[in-house]
């Protein structure tokens, strides 16, 4: 049996629904915390 090259299926919210929201929250909160820290440091 010759298997074709394995291609990862498109990401599904049901399968990968626990990591995507976390990454979006981190992308939003991390820069905000850095900005607040920079403003308070001045």
mmCIF file of the N, C-alpha and C atoms, coordinates in Angstrom:
data_MODEL
# 
_entry.id   MODEL 
# 
loop_
_atom_site.group_PDB 
_atom_site.id 
_atom_site.type_symbol 
_atom_site.label_atom_id 
_atom_site.label_alt_id 
_atom_site.label_comp_id 
_atom_site.label_asym_id 
_atom_site.label_entity_id 
_atom_site.label_seq_id 
_atom_site.pdbx_PDB_ins_code 
_atom_site.Cartn_x 
_atom_site.Cartn_y 
_atom_site.Cartn_z 
_atom_site.occupancy 
_atom_site.B_iso_or_equiv 
_atom_site.pdbx_formal_charge 
_atom_site.auth_seq_id 
_atom_site.auth_comp_id 
_atom_site.auth_asym_id 
_atom_site.auth_atom_id 
_atom_site.pdbx_PDB_model_num 
ATOM 1   N N  . UNK A 1 1  ? 0.841   -1.201 0.000  1.00 0.00 ? 1  UNK A N  1 
ATOM 2   C CA . UNK A 1 1  ? 0.000   0.000  0.000  1.00 0.00 ? 1  UNK A CA 1 
ATOM 3   C C  . UNK A 1 1  ? 0.877   1.252  0.000  1.00 0.00 ? 1  UNK A C  1 
ATOM 4   N N  . UNK A 1 2  ? 0.587   2.132  -0.945 1.00 0.00 ? 2  UNK A N  1 
ATOM 5   C CA . UNK A 1 2  ? 1.333   3.392  -1.009 1.00 0.00 ? 2  UNK A CA 1 
ATOM 6   C C  . UNK A 1 2  ? 0.421   4.498  -0.512 1.00 0.00 ? 2  UNK A C  1 
ATOM 7   N N  . UNK A 1 3  ? 0.785   5.088  0.631  1.00 0.00 ? 3  UNK A N  1 
ATOM 8   C CA . UNK A 1 3  ? -0.046  6.151  1.196  1.00 0.00 ? 3  UNK A CA 1 
ATOM 9   C C  . UNK A 1 3  ? 0.374   7.499  0.633  1.00 0.00 ? 3  UNK A C  1 
ATOM 10  N N  . UNK A 1 4  ? -0.586  8.342  0.261  1.00 0.00 ? 4  UNK A N  1 
ATOM 11  C CA . UNK A 1 4  ? -0.253  9.680  -0.243 1.00 0.00 ? 4  UNK A CA 1 
ATOM 12  C C  . UNK A 1 4  ? 0.326   10.545 0.872  1.00 0.00 ? 4  UNK A C  1 
ATOM 13  N N  . UNK A 1 5  ? 0.934   11.650 0.492  1.00 0.00 ? 5  UNK A N  1 
ATOM 14  C CA . UNK A 1 5  ? 1.516   12.561 1.489  1.00 0.00 ? 5  UNK A CA 1 
ATOM 15  C C  . UNK A 1 5  ? 0.418   13.036 2.427  1.00 0.00 ? 5  UNK A C  1 
ATOM 16  N N  . UNK A 1 6  ? 0.722   12.997 3.700  1.00 0.00 ? 6  UNK A N  1 
ATOM 17  C CA . UNK A 1 6  ? -0.282  13.403 4.684  1.00 0.00 ? 6  UNK A CA 1 
ATOM 18  C C  . UNK A 1 6  ? -0.376  14.921 4.735  1.00 0.00 ? 6  UNK A C  1 
ATOM 19  N N  . UNK A 1 7  ? -1.598  15.411 4.575  1.00 0.00 ? 7  UNK A N  1 
ATOM 20  C CA . UNK A 1 7  ? -1.839  16.850 4.666  1.00 0.00 ? 7  UNK A CA 1 
ATOM 21  C C  . UNK A 1 7  ? -2.742  17.102 5.868  1.00 0.00 ? 7  UNK A C  1 
ATOM 22  N N  . UNK A 1 8  ? -2.325  18.016 6.716  1.00 0.00 ? 8  UNK A N  1 
ATOM 23  C CA . UNK A 1 8  ? -3.120  18.303 7.910  1.00 0.00 ? 8  UNK A CA 1 
ATOM 24  C C  . UNK A 1 8  ? -4.473  18.869 7.500  1.00 0.00 ? 8  UNK A C  1 
ATOM 25  N N  . UNK A 1 9  ? -5.543  18.374 8.105  1.00 0.00 ? 9  UNK A N  1 
ATOM 26  C CA . UNK A 1 9  ? -6.877  18.893 7.775  1.00 0.00 ? 9  UNK A CA 1 
ATOM 27  C C  . UNK A 1 9  ? -7.021  20.325 8.246  1.00 0.00 ? 9  UNK A C  1 
ATOM 28  N N  . UNK A 1 10 ? -7.943  21.095 7.668  1.00 0.00 ? 10 UNK A N  1 
ATOM 29  C CA . UNK A 1 10 ? -8.139  22.491 8.089  1.00 0.00 ? 10 UNK A CA 1 
ATOM 30  C C  . UNK A 1 10 ? -8.549  22.537 9.552  1.00 0.00 ? 10 UNK A C  1 
ATOM 31  N N  . UNK A 1 11 ? -8.100  23.543 10.282 1.00 0.00 ? 11 UNK A N  1 
ATOM 32  C CA . UNK A 1 11 ? -8.432  23.632 11.718 1.00 0.00 ? 11 UNK A CA 1 
ATOM 33  C C  . UNK A 1 11 ? -9.931  23.787 11.921 1.00 0.00 ? 11 UNK A C  1 
ATOM 34  N N  . UNK A 1 12 ? -10.459 23.031 12.858 1.00 0.00 ? 12 UNK A N  1 
ATOM 35  C CA . UNK A 1 12 ? -11.890 23.116 13.164 1.00 0.00 ? 12 UNK A CA 1 
ATOM 36  C C  . UNK A 1 12 ? -12.073 23.666 14.575 1.00 0.00 ? 12 UNK A C  1 
ATOM 37  N N  . UNK A 1 13 ? -13.138 24.428 14.757 1.00 0.00 ? 13 UNK A N  1 
ATOM 38  C CA . UNK A 1 13 ? -13.371 25.031 16.073 1.00 0.00 ? 13 UNK A CA 1 
ATOM 39  C C  . UNK A 1 13 ? -13.664 23.946 17.111 1.00 0.00 ? 13 UNK A C  1 
ATOM 40  N N  . UNK A 1 14 ? -14.314 22.859 16.664 1.00 0.00 ? 14 UNK A N  1 
ATOM 41  C CA . UNK A 1 14 ? -14.663 21.808 17.610 1.00 0.00 ? 14 UNK A CA 1 
ATOM 42  C C  . UNK A 1 14 ? -13.417 21.057 18.067 1.00 0.00 ? 14 UNK A C  1 
ATOM 43  N N  . UNK A 1 15 ? -12.478 20.850 17.150 1.00 0.00 ? 15 UNK A N  1 
ATOM 44  C CA . UNK A 1 15 ? -11.274 20.089 17.483 1.00 0.00 ? 15 UNK A CA 1 
ATOM 45  C C  . UNK A 1 15 ? -10.254 20.979 18.188 1.00 0.00 ? 15 UNK A C  1 
ATOM 46  N N  . UNK A 1 16 ? -10.107 22.219 17.711 1.00 0.00 ? 16 UNK A N  1 
ATOM 47  C CA . UNK A 1 16 ? -9.097  23.109 18.285 1.00 0.00 ? 16 UNK A CA 1 
ATOM 48  C C  . UNK A 1 16 ? -9.779  24.366 18.807 1.00 0.00 ? 16 UNK A C  1 
ATOM 49  N N  . UNK A 1 17 ? -10.716 24.168 19.711 1.00 0.00 ? 17 UNK A N  1 
ATOM 50  C CA . UNK A 1 17 ? -11.464 25.312 20.215 1.00 0.00 ? 17 UNK A CA 1 
ATOM 51  C C  . UNK A 1 17 ? -10.937 25.803 21.547 1.00 0.00 ? 17 UNK A C  1 
ATOM 52  N N  . UNK A 1 18 ? -9.948  25.113 22.113 1.00 0.00 ? 18 UNK A N  1 
ATOM 53  C CA . UNK A 1 18 ? -9.439  25.526 23.411 1.00 0.00 ? 18 UNK A CA 1 
ATOM 54  C C  . UNK A 1 18 ? -8.177  26.353 23.313 1.00 0.00 ? 18 UNK A C  1 
ATOM 55  N N  . UNK A 1 19 ? -7.507  26.315 22.151 1.00 0.00 ? 19 UNK A N  1 
ATOM 56  C CA . UNK A 1 19 ? -6.235  27.019 22.030 1.00 0.00 ? 19 UNK A CA 1 
ATOM 57  C C  . UNK A 1 19 ? -6.406  28.355 21.313 1.00 0.00 ? 19 UNK A C  1 
ATOM 58  N N  . UNK A 1 20 ? -7.261  28.405 20.314 1.00 0.00 ? 20 UNK A N  1 
ATOM 59  C CA . UNK A 1 20 ? -7.413  29.631 19.540 1.00 0.00 ? 20 UNK A CA 1 
ATOM 60  C C  . UNK A 1 20 ? -7.876  30.817 20.397 1.00 0.00 ? 20 UNK A C  1 
ATOM 61  N N  . UNK A 1 21 ? -8.928  30.666 21.197 1.00 0.00 ? 21 UNK A N  1 
ATOM 62  C CA . UNK A 1 21 ? -9.361  31.807 22.031 1.00 0.00 ? 21 UNK A CA 1 
ATOM 63  C C  . UNK A 1 21 ? -8.260  32.270 22.971 1.00 0.00 ? 21 UNK A C  1 
ATOM 64  N N  . UNK A 1 22 ? -7.488  31.316 23.497 1.00 0.00 ? 22 UNK A N  1 
ATOM 65  C CA . UNK A 1 22 ? -6.412  31.688 24.428 1.00 0.00 ? 22 UNK A CA 1 
ATOM 66  C C  . UNK A 1 22 ? -5.373  32.533 23.712 1.00 0.00 ? 22 UNK A C  1 
ATOM 67  N N  . UNK A 1 23 ? -5.022  32.149 22.490 1.00 0.00 ? 23 UNK A N  1 
ATOM 68  C CA . UNK A 1 23 ? -4.003  32.902 21.766 1.00 0.00 ? 23 UNK A CA 1 
ATOM 69  C C  . UNK A 1 23 ? -4.497  34.310 21.464 1.00 0.00 ? 23 UNK A C  1 
ATOM 70  N N  . UNK A 1 24 ? -5.789  34.434 21.070 1.00 0.00 ? 24 UNK A N  1 
ATOM 71  C CA . UNK A 1 24 ? -6.319  35.769 20.785 1.00 0.00 ? 24 UNK A CA 1 
ATOM 72  C C  . UNK A 1 24 ? -6.321  36.630 22.042 1.00 0.00 ? 24 UNK A C  1 
ATOM 73  N N  . UNK A 1 25 ? -6.703  36.044 23.171 1.00 0.00 ? 25 UNK A N  1 
ATOM 74  C CA . UNK A 1 25 ? -6.726  36.812 24.428 1.00 0.00 ? 25 UNK A CA 1 
ATOM 75  C C  . UNK A 1 25 ? -5.323  37.268 24.792 1.00 0.00 ? 25 UNK A C  1 
ATOM 76  N N  . UNK A 1 26 ? -4.340  36.364 24.624 1.00 0.00 ? 26 UNK A N  1 
ATOM 77  C CA . UNK A 1 26 ? -2.959  36.739 24.950 1.00 0.00 ? 26 UNK A CA 1 
ATOM 78  C C  . UNK A 1 26 ? -2.474  37.845 24.028 1.00 0.00 ? 26 UNK A C  1 
ATOM 79  N N  . UNK A 1 27 ? -2.817  37.757 22.742 1.00 0.00 ? 27 UNK A N  1 
ATOM 80  C CA . UNK A 1 27 ? -2.372  38.787 21.796 1.00 0.00 ? 27 UNK A CA 1 
ATOM 81  C C  . UNK A 1 27 ? -2.967  40.144 22.155 1.00 0.00 ? 27 UNK A C  1 
ATOM 82  N N  . UNK A 1 28 ? -4.128  40.138 22.799 1.00 0.00 ? 28 UNK A N  1 
ATOM 83  C CA . UNK A 1 28 ? -4.770  41.411 23.149 1.00 0.00 ? 28 UNK A CA 1 
ATOM 84  C C  . UNK A 1 28 ? -4.289  41.911 24.508 1.00 0.00 ? 28 UNK A C  1 
ATOM 85  N N  . UNK A 1 29 ? -4.153  40.994 25.475 1.00 0.00 ? 29 UNK A N  1 
ATOM 86  C CA . UNK A 1 29 ? -3.828  41.419 26.836 1.00 0.00 ? 29 UNK A CA 1 
ATOM 87  C C  . UNK A 1 29 ? -2.348  41.724 27.014 1.00 0.00 ? 29 UNK A C  1 
ATOM 88  N N  . UNK A 1 30 ? -1.480  40.936 26.388 1.00 0.00 ? 30 UNK A N  1 
ATOM 89  C CA . UNK A 1 30 ? -0.034  41.147 26.591 1.00 0.00 ? 30 UNK A CA 1 
ATOM 90  C C  . UNK A 1 30 ? 0.400   42.546 26.160 1.00 0.00 ? 30 UNK A C  1 
ATOM 91  N N  . UNK A 1 31 ? 0.078   43.007 24.946 1.00 0.00 ? 31 UNK A N  1 
ATOM 92  C CA . UNK A 1 31 ? 0.480   44.387 24.577 1.00 0.00 ? 31 UNK A CA 1 
ATOM 93  C C  . UNK A 1 31 ? -0.163  45.425 25.493 1.00 0.00 ? 31 UNK A C  1 
ATOM 94  N N  . UNK A 1 32 ? -1.389  45.180 25.942 1.00 0.00 ? 32 UNK A N  1 
ATOM 95  C CA . UNK A 1 32 ? -2.050  46.139 26.829 1.00 0.00 ? 32 UNK A CA 1 
ATOM 96  C C  . UNK A 1 32 ? -1.310  46.234 28.158 1.00 0.00 ? 32 UNK A C  1 
ATOM 97  N N  . UNK A 1 33 ? -0.921  45.088 28.717 1.00 0.00 ? 33 UNK A N  1 
ATOM 98  C CA . UNK A 1 33 ? -0.191  45.106 29.988 1.00 0.00 ? 33 UNK A CA 1 
ATOM 99  C C  . UNK A 1 33 ? 1.160   45.792 29.824 1.00 0.00 ? 33 UNK A C  1 
ATOM 100 N N  . UNK A 1 34 ? 1.812   45.554 28.697 1.00 0.00 ? 34 UNK A N  1 
ATOM 101 C CA . UNK A 1 34 ? 3.111   46.201 28.466 1.00 0.00 ? 34 UNK A CA 1 
ATOM 102 C C  . UNK A 1 34 ? 2.924   47.713 28.357 1.00 0.00 ? 34 UNK A C  1 
ATOM 103 N N  . UNK A 1 35 ? 1.872   48.136 27.678 1.00 0.00 ? 35 UNK A N  1 
ATOM 104 C CA . UNK A 1 35 ? 1.630   49.574 27.523 1.00 0.00 ? 35 UNK A CA 1 
ATOM 105 C C  . UNK A 1 35 ? 1.336   50.207 28.877 1.00 0.00 ? 35 UNK A C  1 
ATOM 106 N N  . UNK A 1 36 ? 0.521   49.548 29.702 1.00 0.00 ? 36 UNK A N  1 
ATOM 107 C CA . UNK A 1 36 ? 0.201   50.089 31.026 1.00 0.00 ? 36 UNK A CA 1 
ATOM 108 C C  . UNK A 1 36 ? 1.471   50.173 31.870 1.00 0.00 ? 36 UNK A C  1 
ATOM 109 N N  . UNK A 1 37 ? 2.292   49.139 31.817 1.00 0.00 ? 37 UNK A N  1 
ATOM 110 C CA . UNK A 1 37 ? 3.526   49.144 32.602 1.00 0.00 ? 37 UNK A CA 1 
ATOM 111 C C  . UNK A 1 37 ? 4.450   50.271 32.131 1.00 0.00 ? 37 UNK A C  1 
ATOM 112 N N  . UNK A 1 38 ? 4.512   50.479 30.823 1.00 0.00 ? 38 UNK A N  1 
ATOM 113 C CA . UNK A 1 38 ? 5.381   51.540 30.299 1.00 0.00 ? 38 UNK A CA 1 
ATOM 114 C C  . UNK A 1 38 ? 4.860   52.912 30.732 1.00 0.00 ? 38 UNK A C  1 
ATOM 115 N N  . UNK A 1 39 ? 3.545   53.096 30.712 1.00 0.00 ? 39 UNK A N  1 
ATOM 116 C CA . UNK A 1 39 ? 2.986   54.393 31.110 1.00 0.00 ? 39 UNK A CA 1 
ATOM 117 C C  . UNK A 1 39 ? 3.200   54.636 32.602 1.00 0.00 ? 39 UNK A C  1 
ATOM 118 N N  . UNK A 1 40 ? 3.078   53.578 33.417 1.00 0.00 ? 40 UNK A N  1 
ATOM 119 C CA . UNK A 1 40 ? 3.260   53.760 34.859 1.00 0.00 ? 40 UNK A CA 1 
ATOM 120 C C  . UNK A 1 40 ? 4.720   54.000 35.187 1.00 0.00 ? 40 UNK A C  1 
ATOM 121 N N  . UNK A 1 41 ? 5.636   53.448 34.383 1.00 0.00 ? 41 UNK A N  1 
ATOM 122 C CA . UNK A 1 41 ? 7.068   53.587 34.672 1.00 0.00 ? 41 UNK A CA 1 
ATOM 123 C C  . UNK A 1 41 ? 7.516   55.035 34.444 1.00 0.00 ? 41 UNK A C  1 
ATOM 124 N N  . UNK A 1 42 ? 6.846   55.718 33.523 1.00 0.00 ? 42 UNK A N  1 
ATOM 125 C CA . UNK A 1 42 ? 7.264   57.088 33.210 1.00 0.00 ? 42 UNK A CA 1 
ATOM 126 C C  . UNK A 1 42 ? 6.879   58.046 34.330 1.00 0.00 ? 42 UNK A C  1 
# 
